[in-house]
Structures are given as C-alpha cells and as structure tokens.
Amino acid sequence: MSGLVYDAILTLPPQQQPNKELLLRWAARVQSIERDNCLFRQRFGEALSEFEAHGLDPIVFKGLTLSDLYPNPLHRPVGDIDLFVPLDMQHRYLQCLGQPETDHQHDFDVKHLTLQHLGLNWELHFRSAYFYSQITDRRYHLLEREETVPDCLFHFDIDNHRVQVFPPRLHMVYLTAHFQHHLLVERVSLRQVVDWMLALHHDRTALAISEVLFVRTLQRMSLYRLYRALGYIATHYMGFNASGYAGLTNLTSADAQRGELLLRVLLDGHVPGCEPYRALQPSDGFWTRTRHFFQLCRQCYVLFPLGRREAFATPFGYLRFAMKRRMK
C-alpha cells in the first residue's frame, strides 16, 4: 500500500505532509516499486509475444489488470502473473513457458500450477477459485464454463498488448471468492480490499445492469454475506455511495457487525482471539501441524458469520487435503 499512500500524501497541504527525511525515504521505496514494475511489464510483454507466436490467447486476471485501476499503475507491487488456462490447453502453455508437462503433477485438489519463466513467477489456474466445499466448487466450475467462452470474455490493453479478461460478473465473483479463500486459510491485507473496491467501482455500471443475476450468483456461491461486509467497509469508511453499487443497498445491522469484524481482522492482521497466521513449513513436526490445524479451526469458527458453509468446511477440507498429500 506504500505507493498508493504516497500518491495521497502528495495531495496534502505542505503543513500536513510528513517531514522531509521520511518523505525522501518513502519516495525511494516507491521508486524501487516503479523500477520493478517496469521490468515486470517488459518481461510480461516478451512472454505475450511468445504466446502470440504459439497461437495462444491467455486469459489474464488479478495483477496487471488491477494495476491499471490505480491512480499510478506502477505503484501497485506485482508478484506473479495469473492466467486462467482450461485443462485441455494446459500442456500448450507449459510447452510455451519452457516447462515439460511431466515436471508437474495434475492434482485437482489445488487450484493452479506454479512455474518460472523469463524471471517471472507464473500461476496457471485451471480453477480460478478454490473452495474446500465441493458443492460450491461445482457451482463455480459451471459459472466459469458459462463465462470463459470467447463470446463472453472482455479485452484489456496492457502495454500495447491486447489480452482477454473475465467479464465483470465473473471478475467480481472471483475477487470476492479469492478474498474469502485468503481470509479463511491464509491472510488478507488492505491491498486486497483496495483491489476489490477499485474493481467494483470500475465495473459498477455493468454490475448494476445485471444486478439480479449478480446477487443471485453471490448467494449461490455463499459469498453474499462477505460481499456485503466488504461493501459496508467501502461505504462507511471509504466514501462509496451504496446506492450506486449492485447488491449494497439497504445494508442492515447484521451487515454492519460483519463489516466491523472484517475491518478488525484487516487492521489487526489476524482474526480476533487467534494467533497471527503462520504458513506451514516442510520442517514442521506432527504436533506443530496439529496446533496449526487447531488454530485454523478457531479462525474459521470466529469467521463463521462471514461465510457459514466455507468456514465450516475449511478445517475438514484442509485435513482431507493434508492426508491425501501425505498418502502420495
């Protein structure tokens, strides 16, 4: 968030700006982000040229497609490139990226394959969202099938390259689902909230036109409560007008309670009453992993109001996934 905050600081009156030493250090940090982004975009352009030479037209989401929604696109750090790749096209992308298909296991319990090419990290998603609830996952898979056909996809220009992107409804559903996944099993940050809000603002007209279908999709995916909680933060703390955004009119006291819970998670960096999330390490012993699983259960219990089905399914889905990996 340092680049976005830096842009905001420059708009303040001189008497409200931080001292010169802090501002110079901040500017140096932001310039470093800009240099990394320029190199990242250059390498990404080279990769897109390779895709075009192989007759591939990738679907790009997150990352660079969200960067261009920021006041200064170069001020949003980009870590990897996310592509949605149907399973029947996966081998062609692996070959184009210089990765033999045999180097990777195709496991449907994960949502993407990770590899490196041209000094960049690539994530090939064969499911654009991953849920531990099998029912929800099946419904989402059907939604992807409907909206990733060429006639439904939108196009986006990135440094003179035209790439395919998700249509607005699928885009916002995915960003909400991705946020929920991080909230339940990893961790979330304010940057993810800003990404979500900028995308919502950018697509507000298209979403308003199909509001009934959009809200129904969120409800089918068990994402509506979380969407309204995020909307509460956007309208009560970020200045959004609830009447201009699909599904956010008439926020209730229950939405406010969930929104305040979510805001506390974002500000504290972890779920209230639980230890901060710590990623599992290969060297972790049995009891460390057991304690980690217990903490995961506690977090999901606290977050139950935001997503009942997923919060309940996550610990058991995590245990099932861990057992399957161990049996291989």
Order of alpha helices (4+ residues) and beta strands (2+ residues): alpha-alpha-beta-alpha-beta-alpha-beta-beta-alpha-beta-beta-alpha-alpha-alpha-alpha-alpha-alpha-alpha-alpha
